[in-house]
């Protein structure tokens, strides 16, 4: 067997799996972990058969972890039957729980886990050390979460919101709140959330999550409860709501992948005989979300359905989220891909668009406002201009939590400016003379004259006129005949609420 160890977990390449062995009953496939140790054999086969019929919604079909269990022999009455199931069906799975009594034995996990959470404990992958080192920081306070977000050890609008919400859940679970009166408890929670909101002001997911958590906490059912029980009810409501944000994000991402792939397939009549190529910017995959990803989620789904010819990713200066993170995810997934510098996109479209059938630029979003203007990682705007000039579709992939209907257009979006050193210095692992990477040694080097003035905005705003489609978990929104985006189909309640307040 060929041994892979990209994230310090045991992963076997599917082509090398010894199909003759019937002892392999435990399985991990990207965002699904199956544990059948306690299942009767007939239930195991039933679940397997069900999963065979589910449309592909997972992040990869190439990697399996099949680990022998000591009790496997007693469960397996018919190795030949299992062999047939494995060979014919295990390449396609869903990231959702199977709806059956046996589903309690199926556990979800991300392909590359940026966030590991169990009640009372939160681990966050330090993405500044990727792709050479995989180190998780334990985050147990709001202060630690603030520093983790601000320093960009975790980034990506959905992941930022999740880490902030869960970090406060952990500190509440561990007894951080000493208040006893219900109103004091709520005030404590809201003060901590307001503090966390300042860690990254541009990403609307964070503010939306904080608003949701505040509303849920204030709506906790306290009827007939004394102060100790009332406090416990408030804390439990907060923790459960924070955990729901994590679970919902993974479901939303797989839906975005499906909707986006379907829309692009329709635009280009894409097929396995005529696949399309795409370009993506920054990092929008499992490392930026709870799993699967938004823009990279669409690319994953295109690949799993045989519709992707090639994926290009920009290095995304100045923080190199594309070269450090997206290229890492693409290689891990076995997706055919090429890294380019930010300034190569125009030449790529001009020289290779027809030969490679480049059909779309797919990006994520930190904020989409009511008219469709979109704030995303710096460099997104110029890609939209180039895409329009070369006849390439420009697609924004964003959960509805990233849509800000309160803000009318992009001119009102606050753009965060980062410190100058991010542009004039760079750090990384040492490359030895033989070309190997020594992760035990890192260095920070100057790449510019340290006296030069620096302008370092973290985001830019792409006008809605340059965007062809905005893909959400509820469907794909395209511009109407008037050239405007109408979010009433995906956010009818929120849009009506905003309109009513403006009357």
Steps between C-alpha positions, in 0.01 A plus 500: 500500500608857430513695827383861503541732796393850394325580827648246737210264458514158341376517143518223243482560126186334366677339205732314735239365740507119530142420401540138605521596867159495667633629831482864389163615634592843637512772239584868469432675174568876514202646684346170609617255765320168513528284809322170455647310794165476678280449195349164408631377167168552322480860621855560383406382152180707504688818588763422238235446235327826594820699475563356153188676374573844646627764250861598551525780754831415661829674463702222344467153355866409509587436860371242741599395844411134547627379835467144629279448806555213743132407495462518123510127430197431717300772322584396147289201399551541126832654393405470135193716550707769674760481226233576239365790702841655548605466138176632354390765739740654747629769263195719558373606839306785654624730775160488671386241750309206352137517610465173691549347840852404401595862431612550859809301407594739218709799591593795280848641471662749265752399238755740641378605840567862581282463810474207741231538761343302779299658776744679729798478264591682179808435287583733210751416228776761481483578129810717511703179533344332197575329270810359670381458858163409650468648846177552694466775761264442789265798520314525829430873545368791299843666525668196346238492225547872431875454462452189286267687263691829497834333429334297222591164649138433408344684206208474264172670587310183606790362706551834676137505610513138613818545704367812671167335586655177624780664698246683710298179530809329640569768758134503607504120531815524711349750747619836368173675584474576873177700474186345648209728405362421151544855372857507629574170329362630171695826539820301556443293186425804288805688626726210405337473158541873435868463581537210254320695228793743478747226402413519125245774417460439125370141516124514544473135608648597835253780566209285377604217732527740792154642429357146484668401827371810678144445381507132593640572845237763573229262380603221739200352678532602866138458604468363853878473549690625803828688453740200488277311257432815296872564461552140390220532243656814354846343478365181344304702243813690401715186475242310296454794262877529450523128426216531249698769314780247455270220382299720263807638327607158370152433360494844338837445336404172334181665371701790357723248324203327342323820389817655361605191307152462354490864383841480334415170335191662354692806378759297310320170436789347691542124506769243564585531130498881517615602849569861593794665675467767767712751689462572871647765729599492868389195703136400522521131582487282809763720663276808473179329611377204700564276199462466119524873440313761298680590176736205543194293588362566152832391353493183711150418381591565136795265543297227671243511219762477225434855375835659591791507260741708706504740795730803515566680826669835559763535769290787647753753622589637744407218739525216249182320600484355150851362479514387864147371547298456179781325316539273804130409494498441123801269520351319800177442307682375189340776290699590186623848576759770432621789714550843339597841633226761530641691205485201261120476474470724194765305311335172604165607354658639186723203422317197639128581529394311188745210527416436866134601468531749787141581586494679833674687776348374825563699819362516850370806683548668834193716438239526225277808529146552375584602144750214460822697550743258662791549738761227474874452533706773335555416132146374439391821323776483241413137424140604435617767252723248321225238493253742343752606233573138406142370510551285812214467751562658841332309782475589869439211739361612834266363767202718576670589829747703290223706338446840660162638395530793739778655290378634167826500301869432527605858572382453859711189568775555755831383354750371752860615455775268614846570640781595262721202587262260328605659171869564567592179685430131464563196719516129434675171555862463399579323172812284525762481228355172375157660456335343805302718740608514864188591698699519824670815372323814387626839395353843443657696217459848356380509139489879465680806628355534850486879464250498212149625562235223490129488420364160597120466476388145576198514267364671192144539375390350169207693346191291434518593131802269466342204680304240301363285781491485880469142622345438842391186683142585400569536130681704237405866462557665162433855388162588358427689179568824689855386579430471872514208742176406672547301821129458565506133396774403743437750782133600478447553874813706554439710189140569603616596850754747364246648259245541780748688720578738216136601446 
